[in-house]
């Protein structure tokens, strides 16, 4: 595997570990959401554990909508500012 995020090999390995862990975490949450039929598990604010700071603020239909909106905005910002050379 030759995935290079940064030039420093130690930092690159750490970032790849974090990315892999996040992907496994999301896969587990998706499977759990399907099994439990609970879409609130996939709420971005719950994934970030923001409820530790603001309990039950985002656990509603409106909270899920705001969560999806924030994820889309973050994705678009990253897409716009990420300079990827083909």
MARFILO-772755 format. One record per residue (C-alpha): x, z, y. Coordinates in steps of 0.001 Angstrom, whole numbers, plus 524288, in hexadecimal, padded with zeros to 5 digits. Each point is the difference from the previous one (the first is absolute). Example, Ala and Ser with C-alpha at 12.3 -4.5 7.8 and 13.67 -1.06 7.14 Angstrom:
2
<atom><u>8300C</u><w>81E78</w><v>7EE6C</v></atom>
<atom><u>8055A</u><w>7FD6C</w><v>80D70</v></atom>
END
This chain:
86
<atom><u>80000</u><w>80000</w><v>80000</v></atom>
<atom><u>805AA</u><w>7FC13</w><v>80D0D</v></atom>
<atom><u>7F6E6</u><w>804A7</w><v>80AC5</v></atom>
<atom><u>806DE</u><w>802B4</w><v>80CC5</v></atom>
<atom><u>7F897</u><w>8073C</w><v>80A9E</v></atom>
<atom><u>80BD0</u><w>80531</w><v>8075D</v></atom>
<atom><u>80EB8</u><w>7FE05</w><v>7FEC7</v></atom>
<atom><u>80341</u><w>80DFA</w><v>7FBF6</v></atom>
<atom><u>7FEB7</u><w>8007A</w><v>7F125</v></atom>
<atom><u>7FC78</u><w>80E7E</w><v>7FFAE</v></atom>
<atom><u>7F567</u><w>7FEAB</w><v>80A49</v></atom>
<atom><u>7FB53</u><w>7F381</w><v>7F975</v></atom>
<atom><u>7FEAD</u><w>80727</w><v>7F2F6</v></atom>
<atom><u>7F883</u><w>80B03</w><v>806A7</v></atom>
<atom><u>7F6AD</u><w>7F67D</w><v>806B6</v></atom>
<atom><u>7FDBB</u><w>7F8AD</w><v>7F33D</v></atom>
<atom><u>7FD26</u><w>80CF5</w><v>7F930</v></atom>
<atom><u>7F632</u><w>80371</w><v>80A9D</v></atom>
<atom><u>7F998</u><w>7F2A2</w><v>7FF27</v></atom>
<atom><u>7FF1B</u><w>800AE</w><v>7F12E</v></atom>
<atom><u>7FA5F</u><w>80DC7</w><v>80094</v></atom>
<atom><u>7F5E7</u><w>7FBCD</w><v>80A17</v></atom>
<atom><u>7FBD5</u><w>7F474</w><v>7F79C</v></atom>
<atom><u>7FE62</u><w>8089A</w><v>7F3F5</v></atom>
<atom><u>7F897</u><w>809FD</w><v>8082E</v></atom>
<atom><u>7F69D</u><w>7F594</w><v>8050C</v></atom>
<atom><u>7FDF9</u><w>7FA9E</w><v>7F242</v></atom>
<atom><u>7FCA6</u><w>80D90</w><v>7FAE9</v></atom>
<atom><u>7F692</u><w>8023C</w><v>80B61</v></atom>
<atom><u>7F981</u><w>7F2C9</w><v>7FDBE</v></atom>
<atom><u>7FE24</u><w>802BD</w><v>7F178</v></atom>
<atom><u>7FABC</u><w>80D8F</w><v>80321</v></atom>
<atom><u>7F6AE</u><w>7FA5C</w><v>80A32</v></atom>
<atom><u>7FAAC</u><w>7F64F</w><v>7F610</v></atom>
<atom><u>7FE8D</u><w>80A3F</w><v>7F557</v></atom>
<atom><u>7F9EC</u><w>80A4E</w><v>808DB</v></atom>
<atom><u>7F85A</u><w>7F60F</w><v>80831</v></atom>
<atom><u>804D1</u><w>80721</w><v>80C23</v></atom>
<atom><u>804E8</u><w>7F6B7</w><v>80A96</v></atom>
<atom><u>80372</u><w>80B61</w><v>808E6</v></atom>
<atom><u>80C3F</u><w>801B1</w><v>7F7A5</v></atom>
<atom><u>80511</u><w>7F34C</w><v>805ED</v></atom>
<atom><u>7FDDD</u><w>80489</w><v>80E07</v></atom>
<atom><u>80CF5</u><w>7FDB3</w><v>80700</v></atom>
<atom><u>7FF31</u><w>80D0A</w><v>80720</v></atom>
<atom><u>7FE36</u><w>80718</w><v>7F30D</v></atom>
<atom><u>80BAB</u><w>7F8C4</w><v>7FA5F</v></atom>
<atom><u>80821</u><w>80493</w><v>80BA3</v></atom>
<atom><u>7FAA2</u><w>80DE4</w><v>7FE4D</v></atom>
<atom><u>7FB3E</u><w>80071</w><v>80E08</v></atom>
<atom><u>7F50B</u><w>808F3</w><v>7FB55</v></atom>
<atom><u>80A53</u><w>80AAA</w><v>7FFA1</v></atom>
<atom><u>80016</u><w>7FF59</w><v>80EE7</v></atom>
<atom><u>7F1C4</u><w>7FC06</w><v>8022E</v></atom>
<atom><u>7F7AC</u><w>80486</w><v>7F477</v></atom>
<atom><u>7F40C</u><w>7F7A2</w><v>7FCCE</v></atom>
<atom><u>80118</u><w>7F7BF</w><v>80C54</v></atom>
<atom><u>801B2</u><w>7F314</w><v>7F8E5</v></atom>
<atom><u>7F7F4</u><w>802C2</w><v>7F3B3</v></atom>
<atom><u>7F427</u><w>7F7EC</w><v>803AC</v></atom>
<atom><u>7FB92</u><w>7F1E7</w><v>8007B</v></atom>
<atom><u>804B1</u><w>7FF71</w><v>80E19</v></atom>
<atom><u>80D08</u><w>805D9</w><v>7FBDB</v></atom>
<atom><u>80169</u><w>7F59C</w><v>7F580</v></atom>
<atom><u>7FD01</u><w>7F574</w><v>80A04</v></atom>
<atom><u>80A24</u><w>8056B</w><v>80966</v></atom>
<atom><u>8098E</u><w>800D7</w><v>7F49D</v></atom>
<atom><u>7FE2A</u><w>7F1A4</w><v>7FC83</v></atom>
<atom><u>8010E</u><w>7FC34</w><v>80E62</v></atom>
<atom><u>80CD2</u><w>8077F</w><v>80181</v></atom>
<atom><u>805B0</u><w>7F9F9</w><v>7F3A5</v></atom>
<atom><u>7FC89</u><w>7F246</w><v>804A8</v></atom>
<atom><u>805C8</u><w>80295</w><v>80D85</v></atom>
<atom><u>80C80</u><w>805B2</w><v>7FA1F</v></atom>
<atom><u>80124</u><w>7F462</w><v>7F6D9</v></atom>
<atom><u>7FE61</u><w>7F65E</w><v>80B2E</v></atom>
<atom><u>80A06</u><w>80733</w><v>80868</v></atom>
<atom><u>809D4</u><w>8001A</w><v>7F4D9</v></atom>
<atom><u>7FD3A</u><w>7F1B7</w><v>7FD2C</v></atom>
<atom><u>8020C</u><w>7FC57</w><v>80E38</v></atom>
<atom><u>80C75</u><w>807BF</w><v>80267</v></atom>
<atom><u>8069A</u><w>7FE7F</w><v>7F2C2</v></atom>
<atom><u>80A12</u><w>7F547</w><v>8018B</v></atom>
<atom><u>80116</u><w>7F966</w><v>7F2DB</v></atom>
<atom><u>808E0</u><w>7F45B</w><v>7FED3</v></atom>
<atom><u>7FB95</u><w>7F619</w><v>7F5A0</v></atom>
END
